[in-house]
């Protein structure tokens, strides 16, 4: 119990260390993003594996040091016994824990293949070095090779995770926590609203973010939760909830431009004509529902041009019959001989009406047309109406921005010019759709527009900009001097700004996420919280039951003792890491002595004690953690996927480190009388001291486990190919699989115990 509790404190520090994040610029996405410093696969195989395997590794190290650098049976046998329990029993529990008919599959099969292969190789290698290469002796090169297989495993698994060993690239890690930048959160909100609908409440939006973009629950979180459930500790709220579906309503109606079923407006909001044009014809169009008969009134209004002097005033009513979408208004322009500046007047639409009361009808944005009258015959000067155009992002859909280009100083004849867009801080294809083409003006046309599609990206405060450039005018036209771009071009800078409503929603969602993530944290921020959790079952939230109190009373001594370990907030978890590792070493030293005493009392060798009592005690929290992960995770990676990696780390670190220390020690010290008397049958070079690891019981145990491990991995592969998943399935398939796996564990225990009892006395 003590080693399980302190290991969970250790896992909390590892969780804090591996959760560190930085912001980097993504060339693919064209923006800054938040990423973890630690790759998930590397973290699982290094610090996470060290956390779950720390008792076995420390036991092996301390046994060597405590035995004056002579190898013992307890450490190596515990590593093999723990691996057997993990692979056989934990896998069986995970298979049975899935509800009937459901399946769980390994998602990252390439990484699992790497770790499973290394886990089998680790025990083949163990047998190879103790029984074949140099029987009963570990040479320095063998010890170093064993230890260096560990970084090799990490590198190969990292390559598999990144997609270097398969045709598909790995998915980017999802980072949603209290450290996420508000700009990233705003983008994620926009994607969810597009996918699930804009009727979502803030609470629903927060829940979907947790499920779809939240990081997977880590092995550390599952293990800590399982231990606290066993021993009456404080419960932690999960950070993810599966199967969240947004509620939707059937009453949502989306109408355009003011929610009118029919819109009436001018086809062009601005006309420029010469005085000699005669009668100007204005087009009025109807959009939307054209199945009803509608009408609209119109009337001219004076501007700088005066009625009866510059134009003849008109008024009247336009009637759109069923299916009719276009009507025209004729206005006579008076051609006089007086020299005049450019003048204008207006034609206004008003009073839209439909005979049927249930028909929605309204005026569009171009409900008023401006008519400019000029008295020269020049082709004109082209320029943007505004050198800087600001557009507010619409998170619900693409925004079509029409940038207005004016034709000044004349409009005789047809002219054109080239245009294109150019990135500044906005990225073409992500923030907007790049355009390139030729803009044409017909005779007497004074205004034209260039349409640019602005993509919804989700912004908090940041803005992005790009340039729209005019150049190469044709037909006698020229570009306006003195504008941005000079004589050769005319430049309009488009600035995309964030939506204020989106910013306010982001603030609310981030606040709710902060609360949820604080509840789910597996470490504590200060000593006060630690002692409150240690002194009261289920922490200080008052939700403890009878079983919580029983577990708490049994373990309260350990809880109070480990409450003195510094919280994870100090030095980003590293102080907690070091102190809790020392605590694990201290408790493991006690386990070493107690296991030997237990074996002598019960009359059984250390090797049997190691593969049963010690292995069971160190692996029990992992069992409950894997069961919880199997049920809650949609994939099997967090439950059985980590078992193979942990088994590999046990050999490479749990045996590699003590073997390197022991082999170097004896090579430097050489053989002495005690060494010769302890190993009289070991035939080695005269005077050279070597680390002796007797192959007998250990080699037999490794062989039995390896045969069972091959069978277990084969069973999981067959299940994947035949029923579609390593875990779950029908009731019959689960029972048969679990029975076979548990049988393999009992067979391993029985055969290894028989071998140990045959070859060695209980207290030797």
N, C-alpha and C positions, 0 to 999 in steps of 0.2 A: 504493500500500500504506500509506504513511504517513497519508494523509488518511482512508483507510478505518479504520485502527486508532484514530486520535484521535477520529474521529466516533463510534466505539463507546464510547469513554470518555465522550464528550459525551452519548450516548444513555443511558448508565448514570446520569448525574446527573439527566437528565430523568425517567427511570424512578423515581428516588428522590423527586424533587420531586412528581410527579403521583400517587405512591402515598400521600401524606399523607391521614390519615383523622381524622374526628371522630365523636363520639357525639351523636346528635340524638334527640329524642322524636318518634316516629311516631304521629300521631293515628289513622291507619287501623289500625295494629296494636296501639295502646295500650301501647307499651313503648319503651324506649330501644334504638336500633339503631346500628350502626357504618356510616358511609357515607364515600365518598371526597370530599375537598374538590374535586378536579377531576372534572368530568363526563368520561366516557370519550371522547365525540365531540369535546368541546372540547379535551381533551388531545391527541387524535390530530391535530387540525387546527392546533394552535398549537405547543406545545413538541415533540411527537413529529415533526410535519412539519418543524419547524425543524431538528431533529436529523438527519433523513434528507436534507434539502435544504440543510443548512448549507454544504457545499462550493460548490454552484452559486450560492447567494445571496452568499456571501463573495467568490467569484470575480468576480461582476458588480460588487459594491461596490468591490473593490480595483482592478479594471481601470479604473473611472471615476476613482478618486483617483490611481492611478499614471499615468494619461494626462492629468494636469492638468485633470481634469473634462471632458475630451472623451470622448464615447461611443466604444466599440470594438466589434469583432465577436465577440470571444471570449465575453464574458459572456452576451449575449442568445442567441447561437447555441448555447451550451452548455445553456441552459435549454430551448430548443426541442428540441435533440437528445436531451437526457436524457428529456424528456417522451415523445418518439417511442420511445426504447428501453424506457421503463417500460411504455407502453401496448401496444406491439406485441410486443416480445420477452419481457418478463416474463409477459404474459398467455399467450403461446404456451407458455412453459415450464410455467406453472401448469396449463394445460389438459392437457398431455402427462404431467405428473407423477402424476396421479390413476390408480390401478389400473384396468384395463379393467373396464367395467361399473358402476363407482361414479360418483357424482355429488356435486358440491359446489355449493351454492346460496347466493346472497346472502341473509342472514337479515334484516338491516335494510334493506329495499328502499327505504324512503322517504329515509333518509340517503344511500344510494348514488345515488339519483336526483338529489338535491340536489348532491352533489359532482360527479357526472358532468356535470350541466347547467352548473355553474360552470366545470368544466375546459374544456368546449367554448366557453363564452362567453369565457373568459379569452383564448383565442387568436383568437377573432373580434374581441374588443376590441383586442388587440395589433395586428392588421392594420388595424383601423378608425382608430386614433390615429396610426399611422406612415404610412399611405398615403392616407387619405381626409380626415379632419378638417383636419389641418395637415400636409401631406406633408413628411416628413423632419425635422419639428420637433416637440418635445414641450413643450407649454405647461404652465404650473404647474397649471392646473385638471385637465389630463389626467393629470399625474403624481399629484396628490392623489387623484383619482378612482380610479386604478389601485390605489393603496395602500389606500384605504378600502373597496375591494371585499373585502379580506381580512376585516376584522371583520364585514362584511355576510355573507360566507360562513359564518363561525363562528356568528353569530346564527341564520341560517336553518337550518343543520344542527342546532344545539342545539334549536330549536323542533321540527324533525322527529324528533329523538331522543326528546323528551319527549312526542311524540304529538299536538302541537298542529296538525299538518298532515295527520293521518289520523284515522280513527275509533277506532283502537286505541291504547292507551297503551303506552309503552315499558316493557319489563321492568326491574325494579329491578336495579341492579348487585349482583353477588354478591361479598361481602367475606369471604374466609377467609384469614387469614394470622396471623402471630404477634401482631398487635395486637388481634385479635378479643376481645371480652369473653367471659368464661366463661359468662355467662348465655345469650348468643346461641348459643354453641357447644352448650350443653346442649339448647337448643330444636331445633337442627339435628339433633343426634344422635337425639332423640326422633322427629322426622319420618322419618329414614332407617330407624330400627328398626321403625316402623309399616309402612313401605313394603316393606322387604326381609326382615323377620323378626328376632326377638330372639335368634336363634342366631348372629349375626355375632360374629366375634372383633374385638378392638380394631384389628388390622391391616386387616381387611376394611372395618371402619367408617371408618378413616382414608382408605383408597383411594377409597371411595365419596364421602366428603366432598370430596376433591380434584376428582373428576370432576363431581359434580352441583352443588356449591356453590362451588367454587373460581373465582377470577376467570379470564377467558380470558388466554392467554399474549399479552403485548403485542407490538406491532411492534418495540419496542426489544429485547425478549428474543430474538425471532427473528433480528433483524439481528446482534446481538452473537454469537449462537450460530453464524451462518453465517460471520462473519468469523473467528472463532476456529477453525472447522473448516478454513477456507482456509489460515490462517497458523500452524497448530500451537498455538493457544491452549488454555487450560484449558476443558474441557467443563463445561457446567452441566446438572445433572439437570433434566428437564422437571418442571413443577409439576402437570401434568395427565396422566392416562393414560386413553385412550378405551376404551370397550367393557369396563368393569369390571362383572362380574356376581358377586354374592355366592353363595358356595356354600351349598347348603341340604341338609338331610338329610331323609329320609323317615320317620325314627323319632320325630319330635317329636310328643308327645302333650300335649294341653291338657285337664286335668280341673279341675273346680271344687272349691273348699273341701277341700283336703287330698287331691286326686287320688282321690276315691271315685266309683265309678260310680253308686251310689245313696246318697242322704242322707235321714236321718230326723230330724225335729225338730218342736218345737211350732210351731203356726201363729202364736202370740203368746207372747212370753216373759214377759209380766206381765199379771196379772188383778187387778182390784179388785172386791170384792163386798161386799154388805151381809150382816149376820148372818142376815137373814131370807130369803136367796136360796134356801135349801133345798139342792138338789144342783147343784153347779157342773160344767159339762161343758167339758173341755179338749180341743181339737182337735190331733191329731198328724198330720202330713203326710209324704208320701214324695215326693222329687224325684229326677230323673235317670232311670235305667233302671228301668222298671216291668214288664219282661218276666219277672221272676223272683219267686218266693215268698220273702218275708223276714219276720222278726219282731224285736221289740225288747222288752226288759223295762222296767218302770217301778216306781217306789216313791216314797212320800211321805217328806219329811224335816221335822222340827220346825224352826221358826224362833223368833220371839217367840210365835207361836201354838203351842199344845201339842196333841198328838194326844189324842183321847178327851175333851178339854176344849173345844177350839175347832173341831176337825174330826175326822172319822173316818178313820184311816189306811187306805190301800189299797196294794196291790201286785199285780203280775200280768204278763201278757205280751200284747202286741198282735201280731196276725198280719195281714200284708198279702198277700192273694192276688194272682195275676197280673192286672195292670191296675188294681189298687186303689191309690188315692193318699191316702185319709183314714181315720183311726180316731179314736175318742174315748175319754176317760177320765172317769168320773164320780166326784166327790168330794163327800161330804155335809158341809155347813157346819152346825155346832151353834149354834142361836140360844139364847143365855142372857140372863138379865136383869141381869147384872153390868155396871156401867159400865167400859168399857175404852178404852184407846188403840188406835190402829191397830196391828194385828198381822199377821204374815205367816208363811207356811210355803212349802215347795217340793215340787214333783213332779219327779223326776229320771228321764231316760231312760238306759238302759245296755244293754250286751251286744247290739249289733245283730248279726244272724246271717242267713246265706243258705245254703240247702241245697246250692247249687252252689259248689264251692270257687273257681272262677275269677272269681266275681262280687265286685267291689269294693264294699264297703258301709261306711258310717260315719255318725257323728252330725253334724248341722249345728251352727251356732253357738248356736241356741236349743235346746240339749239339756236345759235346765232351765227350768221355769216357776215364777215367783214369784206367789203368791196373797196379796193383801192383804185383810184383813177389817176393815171399818169398821162402826160401829154408829150412824151418823147418816144423816139423809135429805137433806143439802145437795147441790146440783148440783155443787159443787166449785170450786176455784181453779186456773187454768191458769198454767203456767210452764214454761220450758225446763228440762230436767234439768241442763244446764250453760250458763252464760252465755258461755263461750268454748269453742269446739270446734276442735281442730286435726286436720287431715287430711293425710296424706302423699300426695304426688302419685304416681300409678301411670303411668309412661311408656309402658306397653304397651297401655293401654286406658282408656276412661272409668271413673271411680270413682263409684259411687252412694253418696252420703253420706246416711244417715238421721238426721236431727236429732230427738231424742226430746222430746216435749211431755208433761208429767205433769199429771194431774188430782188435785188434793189436796183433803183436807177434805170428802170426799163425792163420790158418783158416781151420784146418783139422777137419772134422766131423761136425755134427749138434749140435748146442747149443741154449740155450734160457735163458731168465731172466724175472722177473716180473717188471711191471711198473705201476705207478699211479700218479695222480696229487694231489696237496695239496694247499689250499688257503693261500695267504699271505695278500695282500691288495685287490687283485682281488677276486671277488665272483663267485664261480662256478655256472653255469646256467644263469648268467647275463653278466659277462665279457668274459667268455669262457665256453665251454662244457667240463665238467670233463671226464677224460678217465681212464680206468683201464684194464689191460690185460696182455698178455704174448708176448714178442718180441722174434721171432725165427730167427736164422741164419742157412741157409743150408750149406752144405759142400762147401767150397771155397768162400762163400759169406763174404765180408769184411765190407759192409756198409748196414745199415737198418735205416728206419725212423719211427718216431712216429708222427702221424698226430693229431693235436689239432685244433679245430675250435675256432677262435677268433670272438666273437660277436661284431657287430657294436653298440656302445653305445653313441658315441658323447662325445668327450673330448675337453677341451680348452687347458689346460696346464698340468693337472694332469696325472699321470701315475699309472698303477696298475700292480701288479706282482703276480705270482704263481710259485710253484715248480713242476718240473717233476722229479720223483725219480725212479732209477733203483735199484733192489735188488734181492736176491735169484737166482744167476746164476746157471744154470744146464748144464750137459754135459761136465764137466771138465773145463769150463771157470771160470774166476774170474773177479772181478772188479778192476779197476786200483787204486792203492794206491796213496795217496797224492792229490786226488781231493776232492771237496766239498762233504762231506758225509762219508769220511774215508774208512775203510775196509768193512763196512757192507752195504754201499749204495753209489750210485753216484747221485748227485743232480745237475740239471740244473735249473737255475732261469730264468723264462721268464718274460720280462718286456713289457707291452703294452703301447705304446706311442701315443700321439695325432698326428693328421695329420695337417701339417702347413697350407694347403689350407683351412681346416675347421676352424682353428684359425682365419685366416684373414677374412673369411666370417662372423664369429661370431662378430668380431669387427665392421664390416660394418653394420650388422643388428642391433646390440645394439645401434649404433649411430643413425640410423633411428628411432628406437623405442623410444629413448630418446627424439628426436624432436617431435614425435607424442604425447607422453605422456605429455610433457611440455605444448603442446597446449591444451590438454584435461583437465588439472588441474583446479579444480573449486575454489581453493584458490589462493591468491597472495603471493609472496615472500617478498614484501617490500611495504612501504607506497607510494612510487612513483607510482607503478603500480595501487594501490588502488585509488589514486586520479585521475590518468589518466582515469581509468574506470568510476569513478564517474562524471567527468566533461564532458566526451564526450559520445554520444550515441554509442552503439556497441564497447565501449572501444576506443582505439586510432588507429584502423585499417582502418578507413575511409570507412566502408561498410554500413553506416547507411542509411535507407530509410526514407520516410515521416512518416510512422507509428512509426519508431524508435525514430524520433525526437519528435513526439507528446508525446509518453510515457516517454521519457527522460525529457522533460520540466515539466511534471506533477510531476515527482518523484525526480528531481535533488536535492531538499533540503534534502530528506532522504538519497540519495546516498552520498552526501558530508558529512552529519552527521555521517553515518556509516563507512565512509572511515577512521575515527579516531580510529576505533577498530584495535588493533594490528594484523598484518598479521599472517597467520597460521604457518609460519616458526618459530615463537618464542615458545620455550618450547614444540615443537612438537604439536602445536595447542591448548594447554591447556589455555594459556593466552587469546587467541581469544575466546575460549569456555566460560570462566568466564565473560569476558567483554561483549560479545554479549548476554549472558543470563541476565545480569543486564540491558542491553538495552531493551530486550524483556519485562522484568518486568516493566520498566519505561513506555514503550508504551502501555502495557496491562493495566496499571493503568489509562492511559488516555482513553482507550477504555471503561473501566468500567464506568467512569463518563459520557462519551459521549453517551453510550448506554442507560443509565438511563435518560439523558436529552432528547434523541431522543424519547424514549417511552412516556415520559410525554408530549412532544410537539405534538406527533401524537396521543396521547390518547390510547396507548396500553401498556399492562403490560411488565415487564422485561422478563418474560418467552417467550413471542412471539418475542420480539426483539432478544432474545438469539438464538432461533431456526431458525430465518430467516436471518436478517442482519449480526449478529455477526458470526453465523455458516458459512454463505456463504462467508464472507470475509476471515475467517481463512482457509477455505477449497478450495478456488478457485485455488491457486497455485498447490495444490495436484491434482486437476482435470486435469490440463494441463500436469503435470508430469506423471500421470497415462496414459493419452492418448498417450503421446510420447513413454512411455515404452511399451504399448500395440502394437503399430505399429512397433517399432524397435526390440523388444525382440522376440525370437522365442518361448518363453513360457509366461504364464500369471502370473507367480509368482510376478514379479516386479510391475505389474499393480493392479490387484485385490487381489493378494495373501497377499500384505502388508496392505490392508484395514482392514482385520479382526484383525490382530495384533495391528494396531494402535487404533482400537475401544476398544480393551481390555485394552491397556495401559491407555487410557483416563479415564476409570473408576477406575482402580486399583491405578493409581498415581494421576490423576486429582481430584478424590474424596477421595481416601485413605489418602493422605497427609494432606489436610485441615481437614478432619474428625478426624484424630489422634491429630492434634494440637488443634482443637476446643474442642474435648471431654476431653482431659487432662486438658486444661485451665479451663473449667467450673467445672470439678471435684475438682480441686485444689481451685478454687475461691469460689465455692458454689453459691447458689441462693441469689440474691440481689433484691432490690425493682424494679429495671429496668427490670430484667429478669422476675419477677413475673407479672409485668404489661404488658410486651410484650407477654407473653404466659400464660394468665390466665386460659386457658382451658387444659393445659398440666398437667396431673395427674402423679406426680412422688414422689419419697420418700422425706420426709420432710427435707429441708435444702440442699439436694444434687443438685448441678448444673449439667445440662446436655446440650449437643449440640442438639438443636432442628432443625430438617429438616422436614418441613411440607410436608406430603405425597401427599396432594391433587392433584395439577396440575402436579407435578413431577411424581408421581406414575402413573397417567393416561397416561402421555406422554411416560413413559417407557413401559407400557403395549402395547400401540399402536405400538411403534417401535419394540418391541419384536415379535409381530405377523407378522409385515412386514419383519423383519429380517429372521424369519423362512421361510417365503415365498420366499424371495430373495435367500437364500442359497439353498433351495429346487430346485428353478428354475435352478441355476447354476449346481447342481448335475444332474438334469434331462438332461440338455444340454450335459453334459459330457458323459452320458450313451447313449443318443439317436443319437447325431450328432458328438460326438467325441471331443468336446472342450467346455470350458466355454465361450470363446469369438469367435466372427466371425460366419461363416456359410453362408447360403444362405441369399439373401436380405430379404425374407419374415421372416425367423427365427430371424434375427437381429432386424427388425422393431418390431415384436411382443414382443420379450424379452425386448427391450428398452422401449417400450410403457408401458408394465406392471410395470417395475421398476420405471419409472418416475411417473406413477399413484400411486404407493405405497408411494412415497415421498410427492406428493400433498395431498394424503389422510392423511398422518401423520401430515403435516402442518395444514390442515383444521381442523382435529379433535382436535389436541392439542390447536390450537388457539381458537376454539369454547369453549373448557373447560376453558381456561384461562379467556376469556372474560365473561364467565358466573359466575365465582367464585370470580373474583378479579377486583378491580378498577384499572385504568391505572397508577396512581402515588402512589399507596400504597407501 
